[in-house]
Amino acid sequence: MMKRQYYSQRTNPKKLTLIGVCIKFTSVYELLAEKDYFKEELDIRRGVSVSEEAKHNAIIELDFQPFPIDEWDDKKLTEENLFDTIEYLYDKISKPGEIEDLVSESGYNYWDYESYDKAAGKKEYRGYMNSFLSRYRDGYELLGDGRILSLGSDGIQHVLEADLPVLGEKNIDAKVKEAIEKWRNRELNLNSRREAIRDLADVFEWLKSSDMLKNVLNKRDESVIFEIANKFAFRHHNPKQIQNYDKSIWYSWIFHFYLATFHAVSRMIAKNKKYSPTKS
């Protein structure tokens, strides 16, 4: 659930710096810690310092010590550390239920929460995180599975976020999904971008060889798809291929062109299947 964006955020959205993201994250952490959202898994309780056990568990699972979070310095504040911590706390969060009077095995009476709801805690936490992660650099999103992935540049985010049509071919549906996840990885380098593009080019090659493509595209449009992959040295290598181009710019255009084309082509294929006459 995305938190509401107010007037200035809608009409004049401003990018957040890493420090800005960290300030908002720290505020959310302190707000939810005060409500005991990290008590069940980490034993972080309102008004009590983070326990040594919680610190030990964190350093075992992470490559650095995040606690105490409100005392990070310039050396500790890196994008990698911040995103790791956001994902880590997402795994550990749970929303407390009602407080009730409980009795220990030794007969000691105490007050504690009757239960915890992890799904509710995760949903609320994601809503907070995604309200400002989307404003950092080209935009990021904390997914339901706990991973932070890139949204993509403004104007083309909808292509990455749109529901994928299902062709019913596991090797195709899975390959396209994997290419998108590879592209959205925040650590993406140019080689990984090239692999994601080549994966989509392979999808079109499969659609062509299975005769699905020729039923929805004419020869000229079909040739354009493979001409891009071949001319920009994604699939085959020859001296006529274009080499001296700005890969950081053109890779993004080619990937989104292929993905948008797949959305259109696959829907036309599905439509043709739906209305094609059955054989007697």
Secondary structure, 3 states (H helix, E strand, C coil): CCCCCCHHHHHCCCCECHHHHHHHHHHHHHHHHHCCCCHHHHCCCCCCCCCHHHHHHHHHHCCCCCCCHHHCCCCCCCHHHHHHHHHHHHHHCCEECCEEEEECCCCCEEEEECCEEHHHHHHHHHHHHHHHHCCECCCEEECCCCCEEECCCCCCHHHHHCCCCCCCCHHHHHHHHHHHHHHHECCCCHHHHHHHHHHHHHHHHHHHHCCCCCCCCCHHHHHHHHHHHHHCCCCCCCCCCCCCCCHHHHHHHHHHHHHHHHHHHHHHHHHHHHHCCCCC
